[in-house]
């Protein structure tokens, strides 16, 4: 039986009765509601517009099998809004899911940690019932990771068995009044070397969690969803390993398709989500469950479905045509072809090409990032990361002469490296036990790190008193051999947590060239500015009927 067909039939069978790979993926939708609190931003102002009879997402809504909501929505929404939402979902034959932390904190263990708060689960379900909702699914908020792997503030670092027993108390209390609710799990698929686990060990940890939940609850989980950092090196191989493990347990495997989390507007978030979706499915094929979800400030626009900056448009675009972009570099030109999944040419498509020199020793240049001070920011930290936190491992020999943070209405923060005293504001400066070094010599900061080492360098925090615009600038020399090995960071901190991180990747200045347009046969070409050797990043942004695709080539 197809997963989609089962849901449309009223979800009368458990997910676990399905084959691990469904013929078609089920579609889940979870936009961020406007009442989110405590993270410095709000969700979509037009959230409730989704639940009107003539809301302009008829095609997308017909494709959605499950609508997922957040805990704060159940706590803070009015009864009138909840009744309207639940009645409209029933009218559209869309099932209701609730994402919720299933664990209960004990003292400092789990206090303020994601995945906890499960003692409120039954009360949330009762409010859904009282306002006319029919709760079909609980998506547990990363209990295994935050209960057993997470090593930050108030971490419990419990055993898998203890975590599952903890969650089971709240799940069984829920089942005592709502026995038909199905329970699934969401877990992050990320690199965990900082917590002492290899990728294989993380997969094993989640496998043990799946097995423990089945044993303690007396029935298997209904699904297992992956929440991944799309910018992390190796993300697709980690997802493949996780999918194979989940299927070995005969569970449906879901993937959350979203933006990169650092997008500044709706258009860039949506383009990131399209790109992540296309790259993932080109490498892995379709998952059993596709979840379109955001917990970021964007996209704030949900409607209409015909607007590519509106979140609902992504649901329809998923049913469009995947594409494949090819490219090759020759002497004096770059050329390639764009076709759809059946090999049919895609004509009149714009192909963007950005060039980078492969042999540049690096020139002193100014790199700049601008934007608005995020709400809730109290402090700012200037930082440098090498071979970690999203960077591609490699040898790094980068130098910097100045880092600067300017904000409207406050004194600029400028870090230069003209004398040994300039080391005072930095944490982590010097040579490390592993052999990595960040040293001030002859008026510059010199980073000397080979691919087996990592470096984390932070300045002492400085107050943020502005609510206006900021400018983050770095004067640096970046050889092409060091591209993507790290980044400069401006990190905004709020009350005890990071609010937003702005990054300037280690990269040589790009060499833009005019975009090319595909012909009737899908072929395209563009002239190169010289005969030197390049890395070329080629990208097709897609349209309402075609998925985006990109390719990177080097040569000649």
Wavefront OBJ file of the C-alpha trace (Angstrom):
o trace
v 0.000 0.000 0.000
v 1.305 3.473 -0.801
v 1.923 5.791 2.122
v -0.020 8.553 0.389
v -2.985 6.309 -0.304
v -3.053 5.179 3.310
v -3.196 8.728 4.604
v -5.947 9.755 2.236
v -7.940 6.752 3.284
v -8.149 8.218 6.773
v -4.919 6.849 8.254
v -6.663 3.732 9.454
v -3.468 1.666 9.335
v -0.212 2.253 11.165
v 2.838 3.523 9.315
v 4.698 0.425 10.486
v 2.425 -1.765 8.380
v 3.863 -0.207 5.249
v 6.871 -1.362 3.279
v 9.916 0.720 4.199
v 10.041 2.388 0.775
v 6.701 3.832 -0.291
v 5.784 4.118 -3.964
v 5.166 7.840 -3.495
v 6.254 10.049 -0.612
v 3.743 11.417 1.841
v 3.839 15.224 2.013
v 4.000 17.026 5.358
v 3.821 20.808 5.726
v 4.954 22.824 8.756
v 5.322 26.586 8.337
v 6.347 28.631 11.365
v 3.364 30.200 13.102
v 3.410 33.917 14.005
v 3.439 33.378 17.776
v 6.938 31.972 18.179
v 8.584 33.511 21.238
v 12.004 33.558 22.830
v 14.123 33.234 19.683
v 14.171 36.836 18.520
v 11.809 36.574 15.555
v 8.280 35.680 14.564
v 6.870 33.328 11.985
v 4.568 33.891 9.021
v 2.107 36.753 9.631
v -0.325 35.218 7.134
v -0.376 31.801 8.818
v -4.128 31.823 9.467
v -4.818 32.794 5.842
v -4.051 29.180 4.960
v -7.250 28.043 6.646
v -9.882 29.925 4.689
v -12.070 28.196 2.070
v -10.688 30.185 -0.870
v -7.071 30.382 0.279
v -4.840 30.441 -2.830
v -3.087 27.123 -2.284
v -5.742 24.712 -3.568
v -3.299 22.608 -5.608
v -0.663 22.491 -2.887
v -3.207 21.722 -0.158
v -4.561 18.823 -2.201
v -1.056 17.343 -2.166
v -0.483 17.719 1.585
v -1.212 14.641 3.675
v -0.194 15.927 7.103
v -0.023 19.435 8.591
v 2.363 19.720 11.540
v 2.152 22.356 14.276
v 4.544 23.525 16.995
v 4.097 23.463 20.800
v 4.033 27.255 21.178
v 1.112 27.468 18.765
v -0.982 25.173 20.932
v -0.008 27.130 24.050
v -0.533 30.659 22.690
v -3.115 30.527 19.878
v -6.677 31.573 20.587
v -9.412 28.959 20.720
v -11.050 30.649 17.752
v -7.915 30.308 15.601
v -7.427 26.685 16.587
v -11.038 25.798 15.806
v -10.754 27.499 12.416
v -7.504 25.709 11.635
v -8.669 22.270 12.695
v -11.997 22.545 10.889
v -10.280 23.586 7.664
v -7.759 20.756 7.852
v -10.629 18.287 8.274
v -12.431 19.809 5.307
v -9.299 19.381 3.218
v -8.740 15.794 4.497
v -5.338 16.750 5.899
v -4.234 14.909 9.038
v -2.853 16.790 12.063
v 0.569 16.237 13.628
v 2.182 17.893 16.634
v 5.956 18.246 17.049
v 6.782 18.070 20.750
v 9.656 17.354 23.130
v 8.776 14.068 24.812
v 11.309 14.126 27.643
v 10.872 15.483 31.186
v 13.721 17.435 32.756
v 14.960 16.602 36.234
v 16.707 19.394 38.109
v 19.359 20.887 35.816
v 19.376 17.745 33.642
v 17.463 18.808 30.539
v 16.498 22.223 31.898
v 16.057 24.525 28.903
v 17.324 21.852 26.502
v 15.568 21.049 23.237
v 13.635 17.785 23.327
v 12.360 18.288 26.874
v 8.999 19.547 28.161
v 7.111 16.296 27.620
v 5.114 16.711 30.832
v 2.965 19.173 28.848
v 2.217 16.743 26.016
v -1.088 15.434 27.384
v -2.341 18.945 28.116
v -1.489 20.008 24.540
v -3.400 17.042 23.128
v -6.391 17.839 25.333
v -6.489 21.395 24.035
v -6.419 20.111 20.468
v -9.356 17.831 21.267
v -11.286 20.572 23.057
v -10.969 22.842 20.022
v -12.180 20.169 17.627
v -8.895 18.791 16.364
v -8.091 15.145 15.671
v -4.462 14.546 16.571
v -3.038 11.702 14.479
v 0.726 11.980 14.956
v 3.319 13.072 17.496
v 6.745 13.870 16.047
v 9.140 13.669 18.998
v 11.663 16.511 18.999
v 15.080 14.801 18.878
v 14.998 12.859 22.171
v 17.926 10.526 21.474
v 20.285 13.292 20.376
v 19.487 15.758 23.143
v 19.066 13.079 25.770
v 22.211 11.040 25.052
v 24.539 12.910 22.652
v 24.203 16.645 23.354
v 27.053 17.884 25.563
v 26.119 21.540 26.117
v 24.565 23.372 29.035
v 22.358 21.176 31.290
v 23.097 18.091 29.192
v 21.906 14.817 30.687
v 24.107 12.428 28.667
v 21.805 9.596 29.729
v 21.677 6.088 28.334
v 19.353 5.288 25.433
v 17.294 3.079 27.728
v 16.850 5.839 30.320
v 15.863 8.376 27.649
v 13.261 6.050 26.143
v 11.837 5.183 29.573
v 11.614 8.921 30.319
v 9.740 9.688 27.096
v 7.522 6.627 27.463
v 5.951 8.022 30.653
v 4.568 11.004 28.737
v 3.641 8.995 25.644
v 1.713 6.417 27.662
v -0.087 9.189 29.543
v -1.122 10.555 26.155
v -2.271 7.126 24.975
v -4.423 6.697 28.082
v -6.762 9.336 26.628
v -5.831 9.243 22.926
v -4.888 5.641 22.127
v -4.888 6.142 18.351
v -2.108 8.739 18.198
v 0.958 7.423 16.345
v 4.442 8.284 17.578
v 7.431 9.035 15.369
v 10.865 10.476 15.930
v 12.872 13.384 14.492
v 16.637 13.347 14.994
v 19.470 15.564 13.698
v 21.785 14.061 11.100
v 24.971 15.991 11.797
v 28.662 15.514 12.421
v 29.140 14.678 16.104
v 32.896 14.463 16.507
v 32.693 17.270 19.074
v 30.485 14.986 21.194
v 32.859 12.058 20.758
v 30.842 10.043 18.213
v 31.752 9.021 14.687
v 29.120 9.081 11.940
v 28.723 5.301 12.237
v 28.307 5.523 16.001
v 25.578 8.150 15.634
v 23.668 5.849 13.274
v 24.045 3.030 15.800
v 22.809 5.297 18.589
v 19.641 6.112 16.647
v 19.159 2.450 15.738
v 19.350 1.569 19.431
v 16.771 4.294 20.113
v 14.376 2.944 17.493
v 14.677 -0.556 18.939
v 14.274 0.669 22.521
v 11.134 2.642 21.698
v 9.588 -0.421 20.037
v 10.390 -2.562 23.070
v 9.255 -0.091 25.750
v 6.150 1.190 23.936
v 5.101 -2.232 22.759
v 4.853 -1.138 19.128
v 7.298 0.256 16.568
v 7.658 3.943 15.872
v 5.505 5.221 13.027
v 8.345 7.022 11.228
v 11.857 8.425 11.595
v 12.592 11.914 10.183
v 15.990 13.464 9.524
v 16.831 17.069 10.393
v 20.157 17.897 8.740
v 22.614 20.754 8.410
v 22.671 21.172 4.636
v 25.944 23.117 4.780
v 27.798 20.350 6.588
v 30.356 18.380 4.530
v 29.230 14.801 4.048
v 25.561 15.525 4.697
v 24.339 13.349 1.810
v 26.428 10.342 2.815
v 25.160 10.681 6.381
v 21.578 10.793 5.131
v 22.137 7.684 3.002
v 23.506 5.763 5.974
v 20.611 6.905 8.161
v 18.039 5.970 5.516
v 19.505 2.483 5.158
v 19.431 1.944 8.908
v 15.828 3.163 9.227
v 14.709 0.938 6.345
v 16.456 -2.020 8.004
v 13.952 -1.455 10.833
v 11.103 -1.390 8.284
v 10.178 2.197 9.148
v 9.308 5.026 6.753
v 12.169 7.513 6.473
v 11.467 11.248 6.195
v 13.663 14.189 5.234
v 12.999 17.810 6.181
v 13.477 20.078 3.160
v 14.236 23.618 4.288
v 16.650 26.488 3.769
v 20.179 26.805 5.073
v 19.130 28.753 8.174
v 21.192 31.820 7.319
v 19.041 33.218 4.529
v 18.086 36.859 4.940
v 14.823 36.944 2.969
v 12.073 34.738 1.607
v 13.528 34.475 -1.894
v 16.944 33.263 -0.715
v 15.404 30.813 1.805
v 13.177 29.342 -0.883
v 16.064 29.031 -3.333
v 18.164 27.291 -0.680
v 15.318 24.867 0.017
v 14.897 24.096 -3.694
v 18.615 23.511 -4.079
v 18.796 21.262 -1.007
v 15.787 19.272 -2.195
v 17.185 18.830 -5.703
v 20.687 17.822 -4.595
v 19.351 15.382 -2.036
v 16.971 13.588 -4.372
v 19.515 13.507 -7.194
v 21.839 11.610 -4.852
v 19.399 9.522 -2.790
v 16.070 9.410 -4.596
v 12.787 10.282 -2.894
v 12.333 9.588 0.815
v 9.172 7.959 2.123
v 8.081 11.209 3.763
v 8.845 14.714 2.483
v 8.549 17.429 5.129
v 8.471 21.081 4.053
v 9.208 22.857 7.323
v 10.690 26.080 8.667
v 11.770 27.233 12.107
v 13.683 30.208 10.646
v 12.531 33.834 10.293
v 11.798 33.029 6.650
v 9.757 32.413 4.674
v 7.289 34.903 6.087
v 5.214 34.695 2.927
v 3.114 31.546 2.544
v 0.650 32.519 -0.183
v -0.233 32.472 -3.004
v 1.086 29.167 -4.293
v 1.830 30.837 -7.634
v 4.436 33.130 -6.020
v 7.837 31.415 -5.971
v 8.743 33.368 -2.825
v 5.707 31.874 -1.027
v 6.265 28.681 0.953
v 3.287 26.808 -0.520
v 4.816 27.089 -4.013
v 7.565 24.677 -2.936
v 4.984 21.923 -2.446
v 3.836 22.221 -6.052
v 7.364 22.542 -7.395
v 8.241 19.227 -5.772
v 5.966 17.610 -8.340
v 7.798 19.293 -11.217
v 10.648 17.919 -13.308
v 14.116 17.298 -11.853
v 16.888 18.556 -14.123
v 20.513 17.685 -14.777
v 23.103 20.314 -15.651
v 26.408 19.375 -17.267
v 29.459 21.529 -17.958
v 33.017 21.252 -19.203
v 35.858 23.758 -19.313
v 37.961 24.134 -22.416
v 40.458 26.681 -23.612
v 38.640 29.951 -23.785
v 35.106 28.709 -23.073
v 32.800 26.754 -20.817
v 29.930 24.762 -22.301
v 27.276 22.293 -21.179
v 23.713 21.069 -21.459
v 20.516 21.173 -19.358
v 18.008 18.307 -19.591
v 15.120 17.025 -17.476
v 14.916 13.608 -15.819
v 13.786 12.011 -19.089
v 16.665 13.534 -21.021
v 14.467 16.135 -22.713
v 16.264 19.441 -23.354
v 15.285 22.443 -21.259
v 15.411 25.468 -23.554
v 15.551 29.211 -22.869
v 16.945 28.604 -19.384
v 19.468 30.974 -17.856
v 22.690 29.380 -16.604
v 24.726 31.404 -14.138
v 28.485 30.833 -14.105
v 30.934 32.027 -11.461
v 34.664 31.482 -11.933
v 37.462 31.159 -9.398
v 41.144 31.029 -10.226
v 42.723 27.667 -9.359
v 46.232 29.033 -9.033
v 45.812 32.348 -7.243
v 48.348 32.919 -4.428
v 45.823 35.330 -2.967
v 45.643 39.096 -2.929
v 44.796 41.323 -0.018
v 41.106 42.089 -0.422
v 38.198 43.420 1.598
v 35.328 41.002 2.199
v 32.029 42.471 3.393
v 28.710 41.253 4.790
v 25.834 43.568 5.682
v 22.365 43.268 7.154
v 20.154 44.242 10.052
v 20.925 43.647 13.732
v 18.750 40.652 14.700
v 16.131 41.117 17.360
v 17.324 39.951 20.764
v 21.043 40.513 20.057
v 22.853 41.779 23.174
v 26.481 40.981 22.362
v 28.628 40.303 19.312
v 31.668 38.083 18.874
v 34.143 38.115 15.994
v 35.295 34.615 15.168
v 37.277 32.402 12.818
v 36.599 28.732 12.077
v 38.879 26.386 10.142
v 38.036 22.792 9.151
v 34.941 22.710 11.350
v 31.304 23.855 11.676
v 30.443 23.590 8.000
v 33.892 24.148 6.450
v 35.459 21.654 4.024
v 38.646 20.096 5.490
v 41.844 21.219 3.835
v 45.193 22.899 4.373
v 44.776 26.534 5.343
v 47.301 29.363 5.057
v 45.196 32.510 5.357
v 46.272 35.901 6.685
v 44.171 38.804 7.956
v 45.089 42.401 8.734
v 41.787 43.691 10.105
v 38.336 42.585 11.238
v 35.679 45.255 11.731
v 32.107 45.355 13.055
v 30.154 48.572 12.507
v 26.563 49.206 13.549
v 24.314 52.221 13.339
v 24.482 54.330 16.470
v 27.462 52.695 18.187
v 31.248 52.897 18.061
v 32.923 50.583 15.519
v 34.694 47.519 16.862
v 38.009 47.151 15.021
v 40.509 44.355 15.527
v 43.937 44.867 13.966
v 47.078 42.779 14.325
v 49.812 45.397 14.383
v 51.370 44.434 17.717
v 51.463 41.616 20.278
v 48.983 43.522 22.455
v 46.356 42.992 19.741
v 46.187 39.372 20.923
v 44.484 40.396 24.167
v 40.844 40.414 22.904
v 41.116 36.912 21.383
v 40.351 33.535 22.911
v 42.229 30.639 21.323
v 45.076 32.638 19.800
v 48.438 30.875 19.635
v 49.612 27.366 18.884
v 47.380 24.476 19.943
v 48.337 21.061 21.219
v 47.280 19.567 17.887
v 49.684 21.748 15.921
v 47.245 24.305 14.536
v 48.272 27.901 15.023
v 46.867 31.408 14.815
v 49.668 33.843 15.484
v 50.262 37.577 15.133
v 53.435 38.230 13.143
v 54.623 41.358 11.353
v 51.291 43.137 11.564
v 49.079 40.270 10.360
v 47.167 37.367 11.825
v 48.559 34.175 10.295
v 46.517 30.975 10.245
v 48.556 27.827 9.679
v 46.377 24.709 9.857
v 46.667 21.458 7.937
v 43.641 19.427 6.906
v 43.801 17.126 9.940
v 43.537 20.026 12.422
v 40.729 22.365 13.465
v 40.738 25.920 14.762
v 38.144 27.918 16.685
v 39.080 31.520 17.424
v 36.748 33.999 19.171
v 37.138 37.584 20.298
v 35.795 38.613 23.665
v 32.144 39.687 23.346
v 31.297 43.332 22.803
v 27.921 44.939 23.604
v 25.371 45.463 20.847
v 23.392 48.615 21.495
v 22.025 49.208 18.003
v 18.859 47.920 16.375
v 19.760 49.210 12.928
v 22.052 48.037 10.140
v 25.485 46.448 10.551
v 28.560 46.047 8.359
v 31.040 43.215 8.914
v 34.350 43.594 7.064
v 37.541 41.566 6.910
v 40.799 42.492 5.188
v 42.408 39.184 4.291
v 44.592 37.287 1.840
v 43.099 33.940 0.838
v 45.039 31.667 -1.554
v 42.847 29.596 -3.849
v 44.228 26.424 -2.246
v 42.532 27.476 1.016
v 39.062 28.072 -0.442
v 36.214 26.713 1.690
v 38.447 25.505 4.506
v 36.942 27.999 6.925
v 35.214 31.295 7.441
v 35.235 34.575 9.336
v 32.198 34.977 11.580
v 30.160 37.676 13.238
v 28.146 35.942 15.954
v 25.238 37.738 17.604
v 24.444 36.512 21.116
v 21.235 36.961 23.058
v 20.308 35.835 26.524
v 22.477 32.731 26.988
v 22.353 31.612 23.352
v 23.366 32.460 19.820
v 20.806 34.543 17.927
v 22.385 34.643 14.483
v 25.715 33.941 12.808
v 26.989 35.867 9.793
v 29.789 34.177 7.853
v 32.319 35.284 5.248
v 33.711 32.037 3.760
v 37.372 31.693 2.907
v 37.240 32.164 -0.819
v 39.184 33.881 -3.556
v 37.314 36.751 -5.189
v 34.937 35.385 -7.795
v 35.099 36.316 -11.452
v 31.512 36.784 -12.664
v 30.752 36.376 -16.339
v 27.468 37.009 -18.169
v 24.860 34.267 -17.820
v 24.306 31.890 -20.707
v 20.966 30.785 -22.176
v 20.182 27.266 -23.344
v 19.127 26.669 -26.921
v 16.429 24.380 -28.256
v 18.738 21.400 -27.674
v 19.436 22.465 -24.076
v 23.044 23.369 -24.879
v 24.761 26.505 -23.626
v 28.197 28.087 -23.761
v 30.033 31.126 -22.388
v 33.399 32.697 -23.110
v 36.131 32.784 -20.460
v 38.051 35.980 -19.725
v 41.455 34.307 -20.178
v 43.082 30.923 -20.750
v 44.127 30.319 -17.126
v 42.830 27.388 -15.085
v 39.515 27.878 -13.251
v 36.997 26.338 -10.936
v 33.548 27.059 -12.377
v 30.301 26.909 -10.423
v 27.342 26.635 -12.783
v 23.750 26.955 -11.606
v 20.255 26.757 -13.005
v 17.755 28.271 -10.566
v 14.750 26.339 -11.853
v 11.237 27.580 -12.503
v 7.694 26.626 -11.551
v 7.956 23.407 -13.595
v 11.638 22.503 -13.355
v 13.860 21.769 -10.374
v 17.128 23.682 -10.002
v 20.444 21.986 -10.624
v 24.083 22.908 -10.400
v 27.482 21.520 -11.198
v 31.074 22.428 -10.403
v 33.912 21.718 -12.827
v 37.580 22.600 -12.993
v 40.130 22.858 -15.743
v 41.303 22.890 -18.329
l 1 2 3 4 5 6 7 8 9 10 11 12 13 14 15 16 17 18 19 20 21 22 23 24 25 26 27 28 29 30 31 32 33 34 35 36 37 38 39 40 41 42 43 44 45 46 47 48 49 50 51 52 53 54 55 56 57 58 59 60 61 62 63 64 65 66 67 68 69 70 71 72 73 74 75 76 77 78 79 80 81 82 83 84 85 86 87 88 89 90 91 92 93 94 95 96 97 98 99 100 101 102 103 104 105 106 107 108 109 110 111 112 113 114 115 116 117 118 119 120 121 122 123 124 125 126 127 128 129 130 131 132 133 134 135 136 137 138 139 140 141 142 143 144 145 146 147 148 149 150 151 152 153 154 155 156 157 158 159 160 161 162 163 164 165 166 167 168 169 170 171 172 173 174 175 176 177 178 179 180 181 182 183 184 185 186 187 188 189 190 191 192 193 194 195 196 197 198 199 200 201 202 203 204 205 206 207 208 209 210 211 212 213 214 215 216 217 218 219 220 221 222 223 224 225 226 227 228 229 230 231 232 233 234 235 236 237 238 239 240 241 242 243 244 245 246 247 248 249 250 251 252 253 254 255 256 257 258 259 260 261 262 263 264 265 266 267 268 269 270 271 272 273 274 275 276 277 278 279 280 281 282 283 284 285 286 287 288 289 290 291 292 293 294 295 296 297 298 299 300 301 302 303 304 305 306 307 308 309 310 311 312 313 314 315 316 317 318 319 320 321 322 323 324 325 326 327 328 329 330 331 332 333 334 335 336 337 338 339 340 341 342 343 344 345 346 347 348 349 350 351 352 353 354 355 356 357 358 359 360 361 362 363 364 365 366 367 368 369 370 371 372 373 374 375 376 377 378 379 380 381 382 383 384 385 386 387 388 389 390 391 392 393 394 395 396 397 398 399 400 401 402 403 404 405 406 407 408 409 410 411 412 413 414 415 416 417 418 419 420 421 422 423 424 425 426 427 428 429 430 431 432 433 434 435 436 437 438 439 440 441 442 443 444 445 446 447 448 449 450 451 452 453 454 455 456 457 458 459 460 461 462 463 464 465 466 467 468 469 470 471 472 473 474 475 476 477 478 479 480 481 482 483 484 485 486 487 488 489 490 491 492 493 494 495 496 497 498 499 500 501 502 503 504 505 506 507 508 509 510 511 512 513 514 515 516 517 518 519 520 521 522 523 524 525 526 527 528 529 530 531 532 533 534 535 536 537 538 539 540 541 542 543 544 545 546 547 548 549 550 551 552 553 554 555 556
